Amino acid sequence: MGKTKVAVTIDAATIIKIDRLVNAKVFANRSQAIQEALYEKIERIEHTRLAEECAKLDAVEERQLAEEGMNGEIDAWPEY
């Protein structure tokens, strides 16, 4: 995927922390540090959203839907 250059304003304390990580060779440069931080944050948000949506489900209703029609089918399945 292509990359796009953007300009952002970041407080001085955060830049100092990023620079320390770059100097410690944790990241190759500031861009990599910021890009990875954004990627991780987006992943966390998306994971949280999935959990929130799952929490809206009614477990009893979902189980009933999953098992709908299974009573007759189970008897027809071959035994292992």
DSSP file (Angstrom, degrees, kcal/mol; ACC not computed):
  #  RESIDUE AA STRUCTURE BP1 BP2  ACC     N-H-->O    O-->H-N    N-H-->O    O-->H-N    TCO  KAPPA ALPHA  PHI   PSI    X-CA   Y-CA   Z-CA
    1    1 A M              0   0    0      0, 0.0     0, 0.0     0, 0.0     0, 0.0   0.000 360.0 360.0 360.0 141.1    0.0    0.0    0.0
    2    2 A G        -     0   0    0      1,-0.1     2,-0.4     0, 0.0     0, 0.0  -0.229 360.0-128.5 -70.3 162.4    1.3    3.5   -0.8
    3    3 A K        -     0   0    0      2,-0.0     2,-0.4     0, 0.0    -1,-0.1  -0.874  12.4-153.3-115.0 148.4    2.2    6.0    1.9
    4    4 A T        -     0   0    0     -2,-0.4     2,-0.4     2,-0.0     0, 0.0  -0.974  17.3-128.4-121.6 133.4    1.0    9.6    2.2
    5    5 A K        +     0   0    0     -2,-0.4     2,-0.3     2,-0.0    -2,-0.0  -0.655  33.0 177.9 -81.8 132.9    3.0   12.3    3.9
    6    6 A V        -     0   0    0     -2,-0.4     2,-0.5     2,-0.0    -2,-0.0  -0.923  24.9-132.1-131.6 157.8    1.0   14.2    6.5
    7    7 A A        +     0   0    0     -2,-0.3     2,-0.3     2,-0.0    -2,-0.0  -0.947  29.3 174.6-111.3 131.0    1.8   17.0    9.0
    8    8 A V        -     0   0    0     -2,-0.5     2,-0.6     2,-0.0    -2,-0.0  -0.942  28.9-128.3-132.6 155.2    0.8   16.7   12.6
    9    9 A T        +     0   0    0     -2,-0.3     2,-0.4     0, 0.0    -2,-0.0  -0.919  30.0 179.5-104.7 124.7    1.4   18.7   15.7
   10   10 A I        -     0   0    0     -2,-0.6     5,-0.1     2,-0.0    -2,-0.0  -0.977  32.0-106.7-127.7 137.5    2.7   16.7   18.7
   11   11 A D     >  -     0   0    0     -2,-0.4     4,-1.9     1,-0.1     3,-0.5  -0.232  30.8-114.7 -64.0 153.8    3.5   18.0   22.1
   12   12 A A  H  > S+     0   0    0      1,-0.2     4,-2.4     2,-0.2     5,-0.2   0.838 112.2  57.5 -60.1 -38.3    7.2   18.4   23.0
   13   13 A A  H  > S+     0   0    0      1,-0.2     4,-1.8     2,-0.2    -1,-0.2   0.890 107.9  47.5 -63.1 -38.6    7.1   15.7   25.8
   14   14 A T  H  > S+     0   0    0     -3,-0.5     4,-2.6     2,-0.2    -1,-0.2   0.900 109.9  52.5 -69.1 -40.1    5.9   13.1   23.4
   15   15 A I  H  X S+     0   0    0     -4,-1.9     4,-3.0     1,-0.2    -2,-0.2   0.901 107.2  53.0 -61.8 -40.4    8.5   14.0   20.8
   16   16 A I  H  X S+     0   0    0     -4,-2.4     4,-2.0     2,-0.2    -1,-0.2   0.922 110.4  47.5 -60.9 -43.2   11.2   13.6   23.4
   17   17 A K  H  X S+     0   0    0     -4,-1.8     4,-1.9     2,-0.2    -2,-0.2   0.911 112.6  48.9 -64.3 -42.0    9.9   10.1   24.2
   18   18 A I  H  X S+     0   0    0     -4,-2.6     4,-2.3     1,-0.2    -2,-0.2   0.929 110.2  51.4 -62.7 -44.8    9.8    9.2   20.5
   19   19 A D  H  X S+     0   0    0     -4,-3.0     4,-2.9     1,-0.2    -1,-0.2   0.873 107.0  53.8 -61.7 -37.2   13.3   10.5   20.0
   20   20 A R  H  X S+     0   0    0     -4,-2.0     4,-1.9     2,-0.2    -1,-0.2   0.911 109.4  48.4 -62.8 -41.1   14.5    8.4   22.9
   21   21 A L  H  <>S+     0   0    0     -4,-1.9     5,-2.7     2,-0.2     6,-0.9   0.887 112.5  48.3 -66.0 -38.4   13.0    5.3   21.3
   22   22 A V  H ><5S+     0   0    0     -4,-2.3     3,-1.7     1,-0.2    -2,-0.2   0.931 111.7  49.3 -66.6 -45.0   14.6    6.1   18.0
   23   23 A N  H 3<5S+     0   0    0     -4,-2.9    -2,-0.2     1,-0.3    -1,-0.2   0.822 108.0  54.3 -63.5 -30.9   18.0    6.7   19.6
   24   24 A A  T 3<5S-     0   0    0     -4,-1.9    -1,-0.3    -5,-0.2    -2,-0.2   0.381 117.0-117.9 -82.9   4.7   17.6    3.4   21.5
   25   25 A K  T < 5S+     0   0    0     -3,-1.7    -3,-0.2     2,-0.3    -2,-0.1   0.710  79.7 127.2  65.5  22.8   17.1    1.8   18.0
   26   26 A V  S   <S+     0   0    0     -5,-2.7     2,-0.3     1,-0.2    -4,-0.2   0.876  82.6  19.7 -70.8 -37.6   13.5    0.6   19.0
   27   27 A F  S    S-     0   0    0     -6,-0.9    -2,-0.3    -9,-0.1    -1,-0.2  -0.936  75.5-130.9-128.1 152.7   12.4    2.4   15.8
   28   28 A A  S    S-     0   0    0     -2,-0.3     2,-0.3     1,-0.2    -1,-0.1   0.839  85.4 -20.0 -70.9 -32.8   14.3    3.4   12.7
   29   29 A N  S  > S-     0   0    0      1,-0.1     4,-1.9    -3,-0.0    -1,-0.2  -0.953  74.4 -85.6-163.1 175.8   12.8    6.9   12.8
   30   30 A R  H  > S+     0   0    0     -2,-0.3     4,-2.8     1,-0.2     5,-0.3   0.905 121.4  57.0 -60.8 -42.3   10.0    9.1   14.1
   31   31 A S  H  > S+     0   0    0      1,-0.2     4,-2.9     2,-0.2    -1,-0.2   0.914 107.2  47.6 -57.6 -44.6    7.8    8.2   11.2
   32   32 A Q  H  > S+     0   0    0      2,-0.2     4,-2.6     1,-0.2     5,-0.2   0.917 111.8  50.6 -64.1 -42.4    8.0    4.5   11.9
   33   33 A A  H  X S+     0   0    0     -4,-1.9     4,-2.0     1,-0.2    -2,-0.2   0.932 115.0  42.1 -60.7 -46.8    7.3    5.1   15.6
   34   34 A I  H  X S+     0   0    0     -4,-2.8     4,-2.5     2,-0.2     5,-0.2   0.906 113.6  52.3 -68.9 -41.7    4.2    7.1   14.9
   35   35 A Q  H  X S+     0   0    0     -4,-2.9     4,-2.4    -5,-0.3    -2,-0.2   0.927 111.9  45.6 -61.1 -45.4    3.0    4.8   12.2
   36   36 A E  H  X S+     0   0    0     -4,-2.6     4,-2.5     2,-0.2    -1,-0.2   0.883 111.8  52.4 -66.4 -37.6    3.3    1.7   14.4
   37   37 A A  H  X S+     0   0    0     -4,-2.0     4,-2.2    -5,-0.2    -2,-0.2   0.920 111.5  46.3 -63.9 -42.7    1.6    3.6   17.3
   38   38 A L  H  X S+     0   0    0     -4,-2.5     4,-2.7     2,-0.2     5,-0.2   0.915 111.6  51.5 -65.1 -42.9   -1.3    4.6   15.1
   39   39 A Y  H  X S+     0   0    0     -4,-2.4     4,-2.4     1,-0.2    -2,-0.2   0.937 111.5  46.9 -59.3 -47.4   -1.6    1.1   13.7
   40   40 A E  H  X S+     0   0    0     -4,-2.5     4,-2.2     1,-0.2    -1,-0.2   0.893 112.4  50.2 -63.1 -40.0   -1.7   -0.5   17.2
   41   41 A K  H  X S+     0   0    0     -4,-2.2     4,-2.4     2,-0.2    -1,-0.2   0.920 110.9  48.5 -64.6 -44.2   -4.3    2.1   18.3
   42   42 A I  H  X S+     0   0    0     -4,-2.7     4,-2.6     1,-0.2    -2,-0.2   0.911 110.9  51.0 -62.8 -42.7   -6.6    1.4   15.3
   43   43 A E  H  X S+     0   0    0     -4,-2.4     4,-2.3    -5,-0.2    -1,-0.2   0.912 110.7  49.1 -60.3 -42.9   -6.3   -2.3   15.9
   44   44 A R  H  X S+     0   0    0     -4,-2.2     4,-2.5     2,-0.2    -2,-0.2   0.907 111.3  49.3 -64.0 -42.3   -7.3   -1.9   19.6
   45   45 A I  H  X S+     0   0    0     -4,-2.4     4,-2.5     2,-0.2    -2,-0.2   0.932 112.0  48.0 -63.0 -45.6  -10.3    0.3   18.6
   46   46 A E  H  X S+     0   0    0     -4,-2.6     4,-2.0     2,-0.2    -2,-0.2   0.893 112.4  49.1 -63.2 -39.5  -11.5   -2.2   16.1
   47   47 A H  H  X S+     0   0    0     -4,-2.3     4,-2.0     2,-0.2    -1,-0.2   0.906 111.3  49.7 -65.9 -41.5  -11.1   -5.1   18.5
   48   48 A T  H  X S+     0   0    0     -4,-2.5     4,-2.4     1,-0.2    -2,-0.2   0.895 108.4  53.4 -63.4 -40.2  -13.0   -3.1   21.2
   49   49 A R  H  X S+     0   0    0     -4,-2.5     4,-2.5     1,-0.2    -1,-0.2   0.906 107.0  51.4 -63.3 -41.0  -15.7   -2.3   18.7
   50   50 A L  H  X S+     0   0    0     -4,-2.0     4,-2.5     1,-0.2    -1,-0.2   0.923 110.5  48.9 -60.4 -44.0  -16.1   -6.0   17.9
   51   51 A A  H  X S+     0   0    0     -4,-2.0     4,-2.0     1,-0.2    -2,-0.2   0.896 110.6  51.0 -63.1 -40.2  -16.4   -6.8   21.6
   52   52 A E  H  X S+     0   0    0     -4,-2.4     4,-0.8     2,-0.2    -2,-0.2   0.915 111.5  47.0 -63.6 -43.1  -19.0   -4.0   22.0
   53   53 A E  H >< S+     0   0    0     -4,-2.5     3,-0.7     1,-0.2     4,-0.4   0.893 111.3  51.4 -66.5 -39.5  -21.1   -5.4   19.2
   54   54 A C  H >< S+     0   0    0     -4,-2.5     3,-1.4     1,-0.2    -1,-0.2   0.858 102.9  60.1 -64.7 -34.6  -20.9   -9.0   20.5
   55   55 A A  H 3< S+     0   0    0     -4,-2.0    -1,-0.2     1,-0.3    -2,-0.2   0.750  96.9  61.5 -65.5 -22.8  -22.0   -7.7   23.9
   56   56 A K  T << S+     0   0    0     -4,-0.8    -1,-0.3    -3,-0.7    -2,-0.2   0.664  85.3  99.7 -76.3 -16.4  -25.2   -6.5   22.3
   57   57 A L  S <  S-     0   0    0     -3,-1.4     2,-0.8    -4,-0.4     3,-0.1  -0.405  76.6-126.8 -73.7 147.1  -26.1  -10.1   21.2
   58   58 A D     >  -     0   0    0      1,-0.2     4,-2.8    -2,-0.1     5,-0.2  -0.856  16.7-156.7 -92.7 110.7  -28.6  -12.1   23.2
   59   59 A A  H  > S+     0   0    0     -2,-0.8     4,-2.3     1,-0.2     5,-0.2   0.867  91.0  49.9 -59.1 -40.1  -26.7  -15.4   24.0
   60   60 A V  H  > S+     0   0    0      2,-0.2     4,-2.3     1,-0.2    -1,-0.2   0.935 113.2  45.8 -65.7 -45.9  -30.0  -17.4   24.5
   61   61 A E  H  > S+     0   0    0      1,-0.2     4,-2.4     2,-0.2    -2,-0.2   0.908 112.5  50.8 -64.0 -42.0  -31.4  -16.2   21.2
   62   62 A E  H  X S+     0   0    0     -4,-2.8     4,-2.3     2,-0.2    -1,-0.2   0.896 110.5  49.5 -63.0 -40.2  -28.2  -16.8   19.4
   63   63 A R  H  X S+     0   0    0     -4,-2.3     4,-2.2    -5,-0.2    -1,-0.2   0.910 110.4  50.6 -65.1 -41.7  -28.0  -20.4   20.8
   64   64 A Q  H  X S+     0   0    0     -4,-2.3     4,-0.7     1,-0.2    -2,-0.2   0.912 111.4  48.0 -62.5 -41.9  -31.6  -21.0   19.8
   65   65 A L  H >< S+     0   0    0     -4,-2.4     3,-0.5     1,-0.2    -1,-0.2   0.901 112.1  49.5 -64.3 -40.5  -30.9  -19.8   16.2
   66   66 A A  H 3< S+     0   0    0     -4,-2.3    -1,-0.2     1,-0.2    -2,-0.2   0.852 116.3  41.7 -67.6 -34.1  -27.8  -21.9   16.0
   67   67 A E  H >X S+     0   0    0     -4,-2.2     3,-2.5    -5,-0.2     4,-0.5   0.460  82.9 129.1 -93.9  -1.4  -29.6  -25.0   17.2
   68   68 A E  T << S+     0   0    0     -4,-0.7    -3,-0.1    -3,-0.5    -4,-0.0  -0.329  84.5   3.9 -57.6 125.3  -32.7  -24.4   15.1
   69   69 A G  T 3> S+     0   0    0     -2,-0.1     4,-0.9     1,-0.1    -1,-0.3   0.449  99.5 112.3  80.6  -0.6  -33.6  -27.5   13.2
   70   70 A M  H <>  +     0   0    0     -3,-2.5     4,-2.7     1,-0.2     5,-0.2   0.794  58.8  72.8 -76.2 -27.8  -30.8  -29.5   14.8
   71   71 A N  H  X S+     0   0    0     -4,-0.5     4,-0.8     1,-0.2    -1,-0.2   0.918 105.2  36.2 -56.2 -47.9  -33.0  -31.9   16.8
   72   72 A G  H  > S+     0   0    0      1,-0.2     4,-0.7    -3,-0.2    -1,-0.2   0.834 116.7  54.3 -73.3 -32.6  -34.1  -33.8   13.7
   73   73 A E  H >X S+     0   0    0     -4,-0.9     4,-0.9     1,-0.2     3,-0.6   0.849  97.3  62.8 -72.2 -35.1  -30.7  -33.6   12.0
   74   74 A I  H >< S+     0   0    0     -4,-2.7     3,-0.9     1,-0.3    -1,-0.2   0.892 101.2  52.5 -60.0 -40.4  -28.7  -35.0   14.9
   75   75 A D  H 3< S+     0   0    0     -4,-0.8    -1,-0.3     1,-0.2    -2,-0.2   0.807 107.8  52.9 -65.2 -28.4  -30.5  -38.3   14.7
   76   76 A A  H << S+     0   0    0     -4,-0.7    -1,-0.2    -3,-0.6    -2,-0.2   0.611  86.6 101.8 -83.7 -12.4  -29.7  -38.5   10.9
   77   77 A W  S << S-     0   0    0     -3,-0.9     2,-0.1    -4,-0.9    -3,-0.0  -0.480  80.2-110.8 -73.9 141.4  -25.9  -38.0   11.4
   78   78 A P        -     0   0    0      0, 0.0     2,-0.3     0, 0.0    -1,-0.1  -0.407  30.7-116.7 -69.7 148.2  -23.7  -41.1   11.2
   79   79 A E              0   0    0      1,-0.1     0, 0.0    -2,-0.1     0, 0.0  -0.647 360.0 360.0 -85.2 142.0  -22.1  -42.2   14.4
   80   80 A Y              0   0    0     -2,-0.3    -1,-0.1     0, 0.0     0, 0.0   0.442 360.0 360.0 -90.8 360.0  -18.3  -42.2   14.5
